[in-house]
């Protein structure tokens, strides 16, 4: 069975190679030049461009790119594919995968994870592990959906401007209506980025992310990811604290946001993904 995802899953090269996962990249355009998402050098370029106020935009992979991936899987002898992607409310990637699957030479189950980042990535890895252990396509799909649905993603952004420009957030007046300076804490809820809380300083934002992550984890067995864009020290410190305080931590990873996500959240973003491993 073939496992396919997109670059917003933030899988590292070792994970991709170990499970033989096919990753279809999104595209990011800076000025008039288009780059492939997933390259750390491109992420740095995008981060610097955003800080300079330059126009950065992203685009989904085409259906033909997905079709090429499915066709390659069939040629290697795979009899089915499961294609798991970021929330369809945040990108047209899921739709492109579904359109590519229509012409695929093997059955393809396309899954809208309703997640992003390692909220998607942990689900893909769990699905890949299940497939390796002999699960059929229906079982792999069910597990991927369950892991993604159980995950919680919280994020802090320095500015809502990047999300607002891309239409990725439905702003609540409670977040943006105050006359006093505030730092928004957001969450991914039912596949959409929505307001969660607001704090006055960056330090309090990190403390709130930690509190939310600990409450989410509770006494469950969990995998945790800390994402950031151009904020490695903040992300590393938060990960270290969570590593000491989460009760039943399976593993914790720190990963910089890829350019396809970074363009929409802006420099200084820090997020936490809590993904329970025991799901029905």
N, C-alpha and C positions, 0 to 999 in steps of 0.2 A: 504494500500500500504506500502511496506517495503522500507526504505531508507538505502543504504549500502555505506560506504566509506572506506578509509584506514587511517592509523594512521598519515600520512603526512598532513591530514587536520587540525591537531592541535585543535580538539574540546575538550572542557573540560568535565568533568564528568557530570556536571549539564545539559549541552546542550544535551549530548548523552541520558541521562535519560529522560529529558523533552520531547524530540521528538521520543524516542525509536529508535534511529539510531544505526545500527549495524556497528561496526568499526573492520575491519580486519587488524591486525598489520603486519608491515614489520618486518624483523629480522635483527639484527646487531651482528656481530661476532668480539670479541676481543680476539686475540690469537687463542686459540682452543675452546673457550666457546661462545655459541650462546645465545643471549638474545632476549626477546620480546620488540619491540619498544613501546614507550608510557609511560614507567615507569620513573619518575624523577630520581630515583636512577641509572637507566641504563644510562640516559643522563649524569649524573655527572661522572659515570665510563668512558663513552666514551670521555667526555671532558678531563678528567685527562689523559687517555691513549693517546689521540692525542697530548697533551702537552708534553708527555714523548717520543713522536715519535714512539709509538707502532703501529702495523698494525691493522687497523680497516676496516672491509668491511660490506656491507649490502646485503640483498637478498630480493627479492619480496615474497609475500605470494604465496602459490601454488594454482593452479586451484581448487584442492580439498577443500582447506580452504574456498574459495568463494562458492563452491557448497554446503558445509555444512551450510554456512550462508543463502543461498537461500532456502535450504531445510527446515531449521528451521523456516524461514519466512512463507513458505507454510503451515507448520504444525500449525502455530498460526492463520491460516485463511486468510492470505494475498493472494490476487488474482494476484498481480503483484509486481515487484520490480524495483527500479531505483538505479543503482550502479554507483557512481560518484567518479572519481579517478584522481590522479595527472597525469601530462603530460606524454603521452606515449613516448616522446622523452627523458625523464629523467629517466624512469623506465619501467620495464616489468610488472608492477602491472596491468595496464589496460588490457594488453593481457591475463594475468592470470584470471582476472575477466571475460573477454569475453569467455575464454575457459571453465570456470566453469559454465557460463550461458548456454552453449550448452546442458548440461545434467540436468539443473534445472527443477523442477516439476512445475514451474510457469513462465510466460513470464518475462524476465529480459531485461531492456534497460540499456546498459553499456555506460557511457559517459566519454570521454576523456576531462577533463576540460581545458587542456593546461596550467594549473596553478599548484601551489604548496603552501604549508602553508595555511594561511587564505585566500589567493586568491582562493583556493579550498574550505576552510572551510566556508567562507561566502556564497558561492554558494550552498553548501550542506544545510546550515541552511535555506536559502531562499527557497530551494526546499522542505525541510521538512515542513516549514510553509505553503507553497502552498498546499502540500498534506493534511495537517491537515484541511485546509479550503475547501477541496473537489475537488481540481484540479485532473484531470486524469493524467495518466502516460505521455502522449504526452505533456501536458501542463507543467508538472514538469520538464521534460527533456529540453523543450524549455527555461524555466526560468533559470535552472541551467547553461545551455550553455551561455545565455545572461549575467548573472551575472559574470561568469568566464571570458568571453570575454571582458567585460567592466573593469575588475580589472587591476590594474597596480602594479607590484611588483618590488621594487628596493632593492638592497642589497650591503652592504660593507663587504669585506672580508680582513682580515689581510694579507692573502697569497693566491695566486691562486693555490698553489701546490695541495691542497686537491681536488679541482675541476678538475685540469688537470689529476691527477692520475685516477680519476673515469671516465674520458672522458665526463664530464657533461658540458664542455664549449668549444666553438670554439673561440680560442683566436685571437684577432685582434692584428696586429703588433703595432698598435698605443698604445695599453695598456701595452704590455710587452717589447717593443723595445727600450724604453728610457734608457739612461745610468744613469739618475738620479732616485733616489728613488721615487716611486709613490704608491698610494693606489687606487686600482681599485673600481669603482662603477659599478655594473652590473645590468642587468634587465632581467626579464623573458619576452621574445618576441616570440609570436607564439609557445609557448611551450618549448622554448630553452633558456638557459642562455647565454646572449650575453653582450659584453662590452657596457657601457653607457658613462662613463666619468672616468677621473683619477684626483686625487688630491695629494697634497704632504704630508699632515699630517692627523692623525686621527680626529683632531678637525674639519678640513675642510671637511672631509668625512661626519661627522655628520651634518654639515651645508648644504652640498650638498644634503644629503638625505632629510633634512627638506624642502629645496627649491623644489626638485622634487615632494615631496608629496603635497606641497601646490599648485604647478602648476597643478598637476593631479587632485586634488580635485576641484579647481576653486570655482565656486558658486554652484556646485552640492551637493545634499544630499549624504553623504558618510559614510560608516563604515571604520574604520582604524585599522590596527593591526601593532604592532611593535614586531618583533621577535629578538631573540639574542641567542648566545651560549656563556655562561660564561661571559656575559657583562651586568649584570642587572642594574648597575648604568647608563651606557650610554643609555640603552634602556629606562629606566624610565625617564631620563632627556629629551630625544627626545620626548617621549610620552607626557610629561607635556607641552612642547612647542607646539606640534601639537594640543593638547587639547585646548590651548588658541587661536591658530591662524586659525585653519580650520573653515571656515565660517559656514557651515551647517553640523556639525558633529552629526551623529546619535549616535555613540558610538565609543570608542577606547579601545582596549585591548592590553595587553603586555603578550606575551607568549614565553617561552624559546623554542628554536628549539628542537624537538624530536631527539632522537639518530639517526634515519634513515636518517634525513636530516643533522644533525650536523656532521656526519662522512664525508660528502662531502663538507662542507663549512669551517670547522675548528673553533677553539676557537677564540673569538673576533668578530665573525660575528654579524652584526646588519642589519636588513632589515625592510622595510616599505611596507605594502600592503594597497592600496587605492581601495575600492570597492564601486562604485556608487550603490545606492539602487533603483533609478528610471531608469529602462531599458525597452526597447521595446520588 
